[in-house]
Amino acid sequence: MLAAALALVGCSLDYGQALAEELDESVPDTVMSGFSHTVVENGSPLFRLEAERGESYQSQNKMKLTRVRFVEYDTDGGIATEGQADSAVFYTDTESAELSGSVELVSTADGVTVSSGYLKWDGEARVLESRADTVTSLVDEDGTMLSGSGFSADASRRSFTFGNRADGRYVPPEGTE
């Protein structure tokens, strides 16, 4: 028994260079549960990101997140946009993200909810888009609804398109015919 205890004390966790190379980029640098990250500028929150689980891959400049919730704040500290997704990959070098599963974004300022199975945000171009075969729905608080695939929205131009067929209904503003 004493010999076994001494043998265990003498063990090392150094598995050598071969194992380190085998694990390479597929193993996260850090794994977190109950992940929360808030970006603050001049004492005011700009963005809050929460996830049930987060995995950091520093050499690839990315974070894999599970059960994601996020909030973007306006200049007055109110909620501008909030959303959720089953999973996400966030690229720290470009502030781009891929959201998948049950994705929902709500623009408080515009009163529009975007729902999809997959959305990609290009942080540099400020473009949100789905895959060509993924159905995305837009629902306005006035009852207007559009649904189609090949969705793309340009945040800088405040415009959107569907690359493939889109269906829906338009509800004109009150007081118009």
Residue, then its C-alpha position, 0 to 999 in steps of 0.5 A: m500500500l505504501a509503495a502504491a502511494l509513493a508511486l502515485v506521488g511520483c507521477s507526472l502530468d507531463y504527457g509529452q509533445a506528441l500528445a500536445e500536438e495531437l490535441d492542438e486546436s481542437v481542445p479549448d484553452t479555457v472552458m467556462s460555465g455560467f459565462s458572462h461578459t459586459v463591454v463598458e465604455n465611459g461607465s455605460p454598458l454597450f453590450r452584454l453576452e451570457a452563455e451557459r457554457g463558453e469555450s475559448y480557442q485563443s489561437q483561432n480568435k474564437m469562442k464557442l458558446t452554448r445557450v447564448r443570450f445577449v443585449e446591446y444597449d443604446t447611448d441612453g443605456g436602454i436596450a437597443t437589441e436583444g437576442q438568444a441562440d442555442s449556440a454561437v461562435f464568436y470571432t474576437d478579432t473581427e467581432s463577427a459571430e455565427l448563431s445557430g439553432s433557435v435564433e431570435l433577435v429583437s430590435t427594440a428601436d425598430g419593433v422588429t423580431v428576426s427568427s432563424g435557424y442560422l444567422k451570421w453577423d459580419g462585424e466589419a461589414r455590419v451585415l447579418e445574413s442567413r444561409a441560402d437554404t435557411v428560412t428567416s422570418l421578420v415580424d414587425e410589432d404592427g403585424t407585418m410579417l415576411s419569411g423567406s430564405g437567403f436573408s441579408a440585412d445591411a445595418s449601415r444602410r438599414s435595408f434587407t433582402f431575401g435571395n430566394r422567394a419570400d412570402g408574408r403580409y404587409v400591414p399599412p400604417e394606421g391612417t393610410e389606405 
